[in-house]
Amino acid sequence: MTDHQWTELTAPYALGALDPEERARFETHLADCAVCRAEVRSLKEVAVLLAESAPAATPPAALRERVLREASRVRPIGARRPGRAPWLAAAACLVLALGLGYAYLRERADLQGTSAALAAKSDSLDARDALVATLLSPDLSTAGLAPTGQAPSARLYWSPSLRRVVVAVFHLPPAPSDSTYQLWAIAQGKPVSLGVFNTAVDGHLTAAMNVPAGLTFELTAVTKEPAGGSPQPTQKPFLVGKVSPAD
Amino acid sequence: MRKNRTDANFEAVPDDQQVKAGVPDRALVERMAAGEERALGALYDRHGGMAYALALAIVRESADAEEVVADAFGQVWRSATQYDAGRGSVAGWLATITRTRALDLVRARGRRTRAVERAAQADPDGLATPLGTPADRADRQIERHEARRLVTRSLAELPEPQRRVIELAYFGGLSQTEIAAELQEPLGTVKTRMRAGMEKLRGSLAPLLVGGSS
């Protein structure tokens, strides 16, 4: 595509009106193109204002109580904390990128030069918020999952306080429909499933998964399992990583 | 959505005082991040109407709209610590969450959005009335009233075909391809209209845009 053709995608992108494949291609372009990023940021502001054109409607009085009642059951996650670790600057860039509507994961300084643009698998705001919140949590640990073969690799970010991990997978061909990939936490030698996933056609995935309450683990691994996943690994892991503090 | 112009006058208001009308939205979010439920109530009083109206423009049943709004404010509450003013206004953040939740709910139920239903019912000449009309304006808050009026008028002033593709994308959650199928128009035509319409809106809404045009 020429630059001009990319620019034509900024308006439909800001409105969320690109088809998934086109969106993924455009997001990859966005990671490298400051002009399109600025254009998208500006047009997103316009799109957000469209909410104001909804016909006026008065919410029922009980809705206010419901909002407050539901909030009173949970506390806001995390807490602002001064003196964040230097790598958080990179995470802040990621937050900005996500704010634009695409996931752009830049590896930390020790991995510079291997930065990769990822199209988020899911565009639901929830999934992205979970991802961002995990990456910003103050107690983050991380693990690089080294390939035991060659091509695929992955990085895991784990926030014990949020009981959530974010896993970013690179260059892993999608599993065929009769199988799936499964992420494991290995606690004192015992594997515990964190969830199943599959990569997009481009071999990439960024996803947030929940960690069972109270679980702490030292190692993390990925296996290929029959569709639906397995209670315990049935295959030898092809990606394994050791967890260490992300500072 | 307009930037509050009185930020500086209210930053010194102590936390233990009543939440006043002039406190900036983002100060409310900071208090929410500290766990102050009263700040959530104040945010709801300011923007609950907008969120509900937006939800109701996408879903059809008021019960669904209420669920969407409750979920959206719940998400704002839970993630208040993550709000970053650099990403845009609080109202815009809330609107984005509300829209996403509403579209997710409609899709989960396998239904069509209200906006798509309206487009399907447009008269044979293809004319559809704007979703929001000037008669809908009932806001008491002056600033929000002005913003609403400008947005509603700007949309109403767009050529009808341009306005319709934008509304189908924003309120209908449809892609360009889906809009072309829905309207039985060539895809290229839909693309051109969407781009031209958004450009015009960016011009007419410039007073409300923080970053101005790029």
Interface residues (C-beta under 8 A of the other chain):
Chain A: E8 A11 P12 A14 L15 G16 A17 L18 D19 A38 E39 R41 S42 L43 K44 E45 V46 A47 V48 L49 L50 A51 E52 S53 A54 P55 A56 A57 T58 P59 P60 L63 R64 R66 V67 L68 E70 A71 S72 V74 R75 P76 I77 G78 A79 R80 V95 L96 G99 S124 L125 D126 D129 V132 A133 L136
Chain B: M1 M32 A33 A34 G35 E37 L40 G41 Y44 D45 G48 G49 M50 Y52 A53 L54 L56 A57 S62 A65 E66 V69 A70 F73 G74 Q75 W77 R78 S79 A80 T81 Q82 D84 G86 R87 G88 S89 A91 G92 A95 T96 I97 T98 R99 T100 R101 D104 P130 L131 G132 T133 D136 R137 A138 D139 R144 A147 R148 V151 T152 L155 I166 E167 A169 Y170 F171 G173 L174 S175 Q176 T177 I179 K191 M194 R195 M198 E199 L201 R202 L205 L208 L209 V210 G211 G212 S213 S214
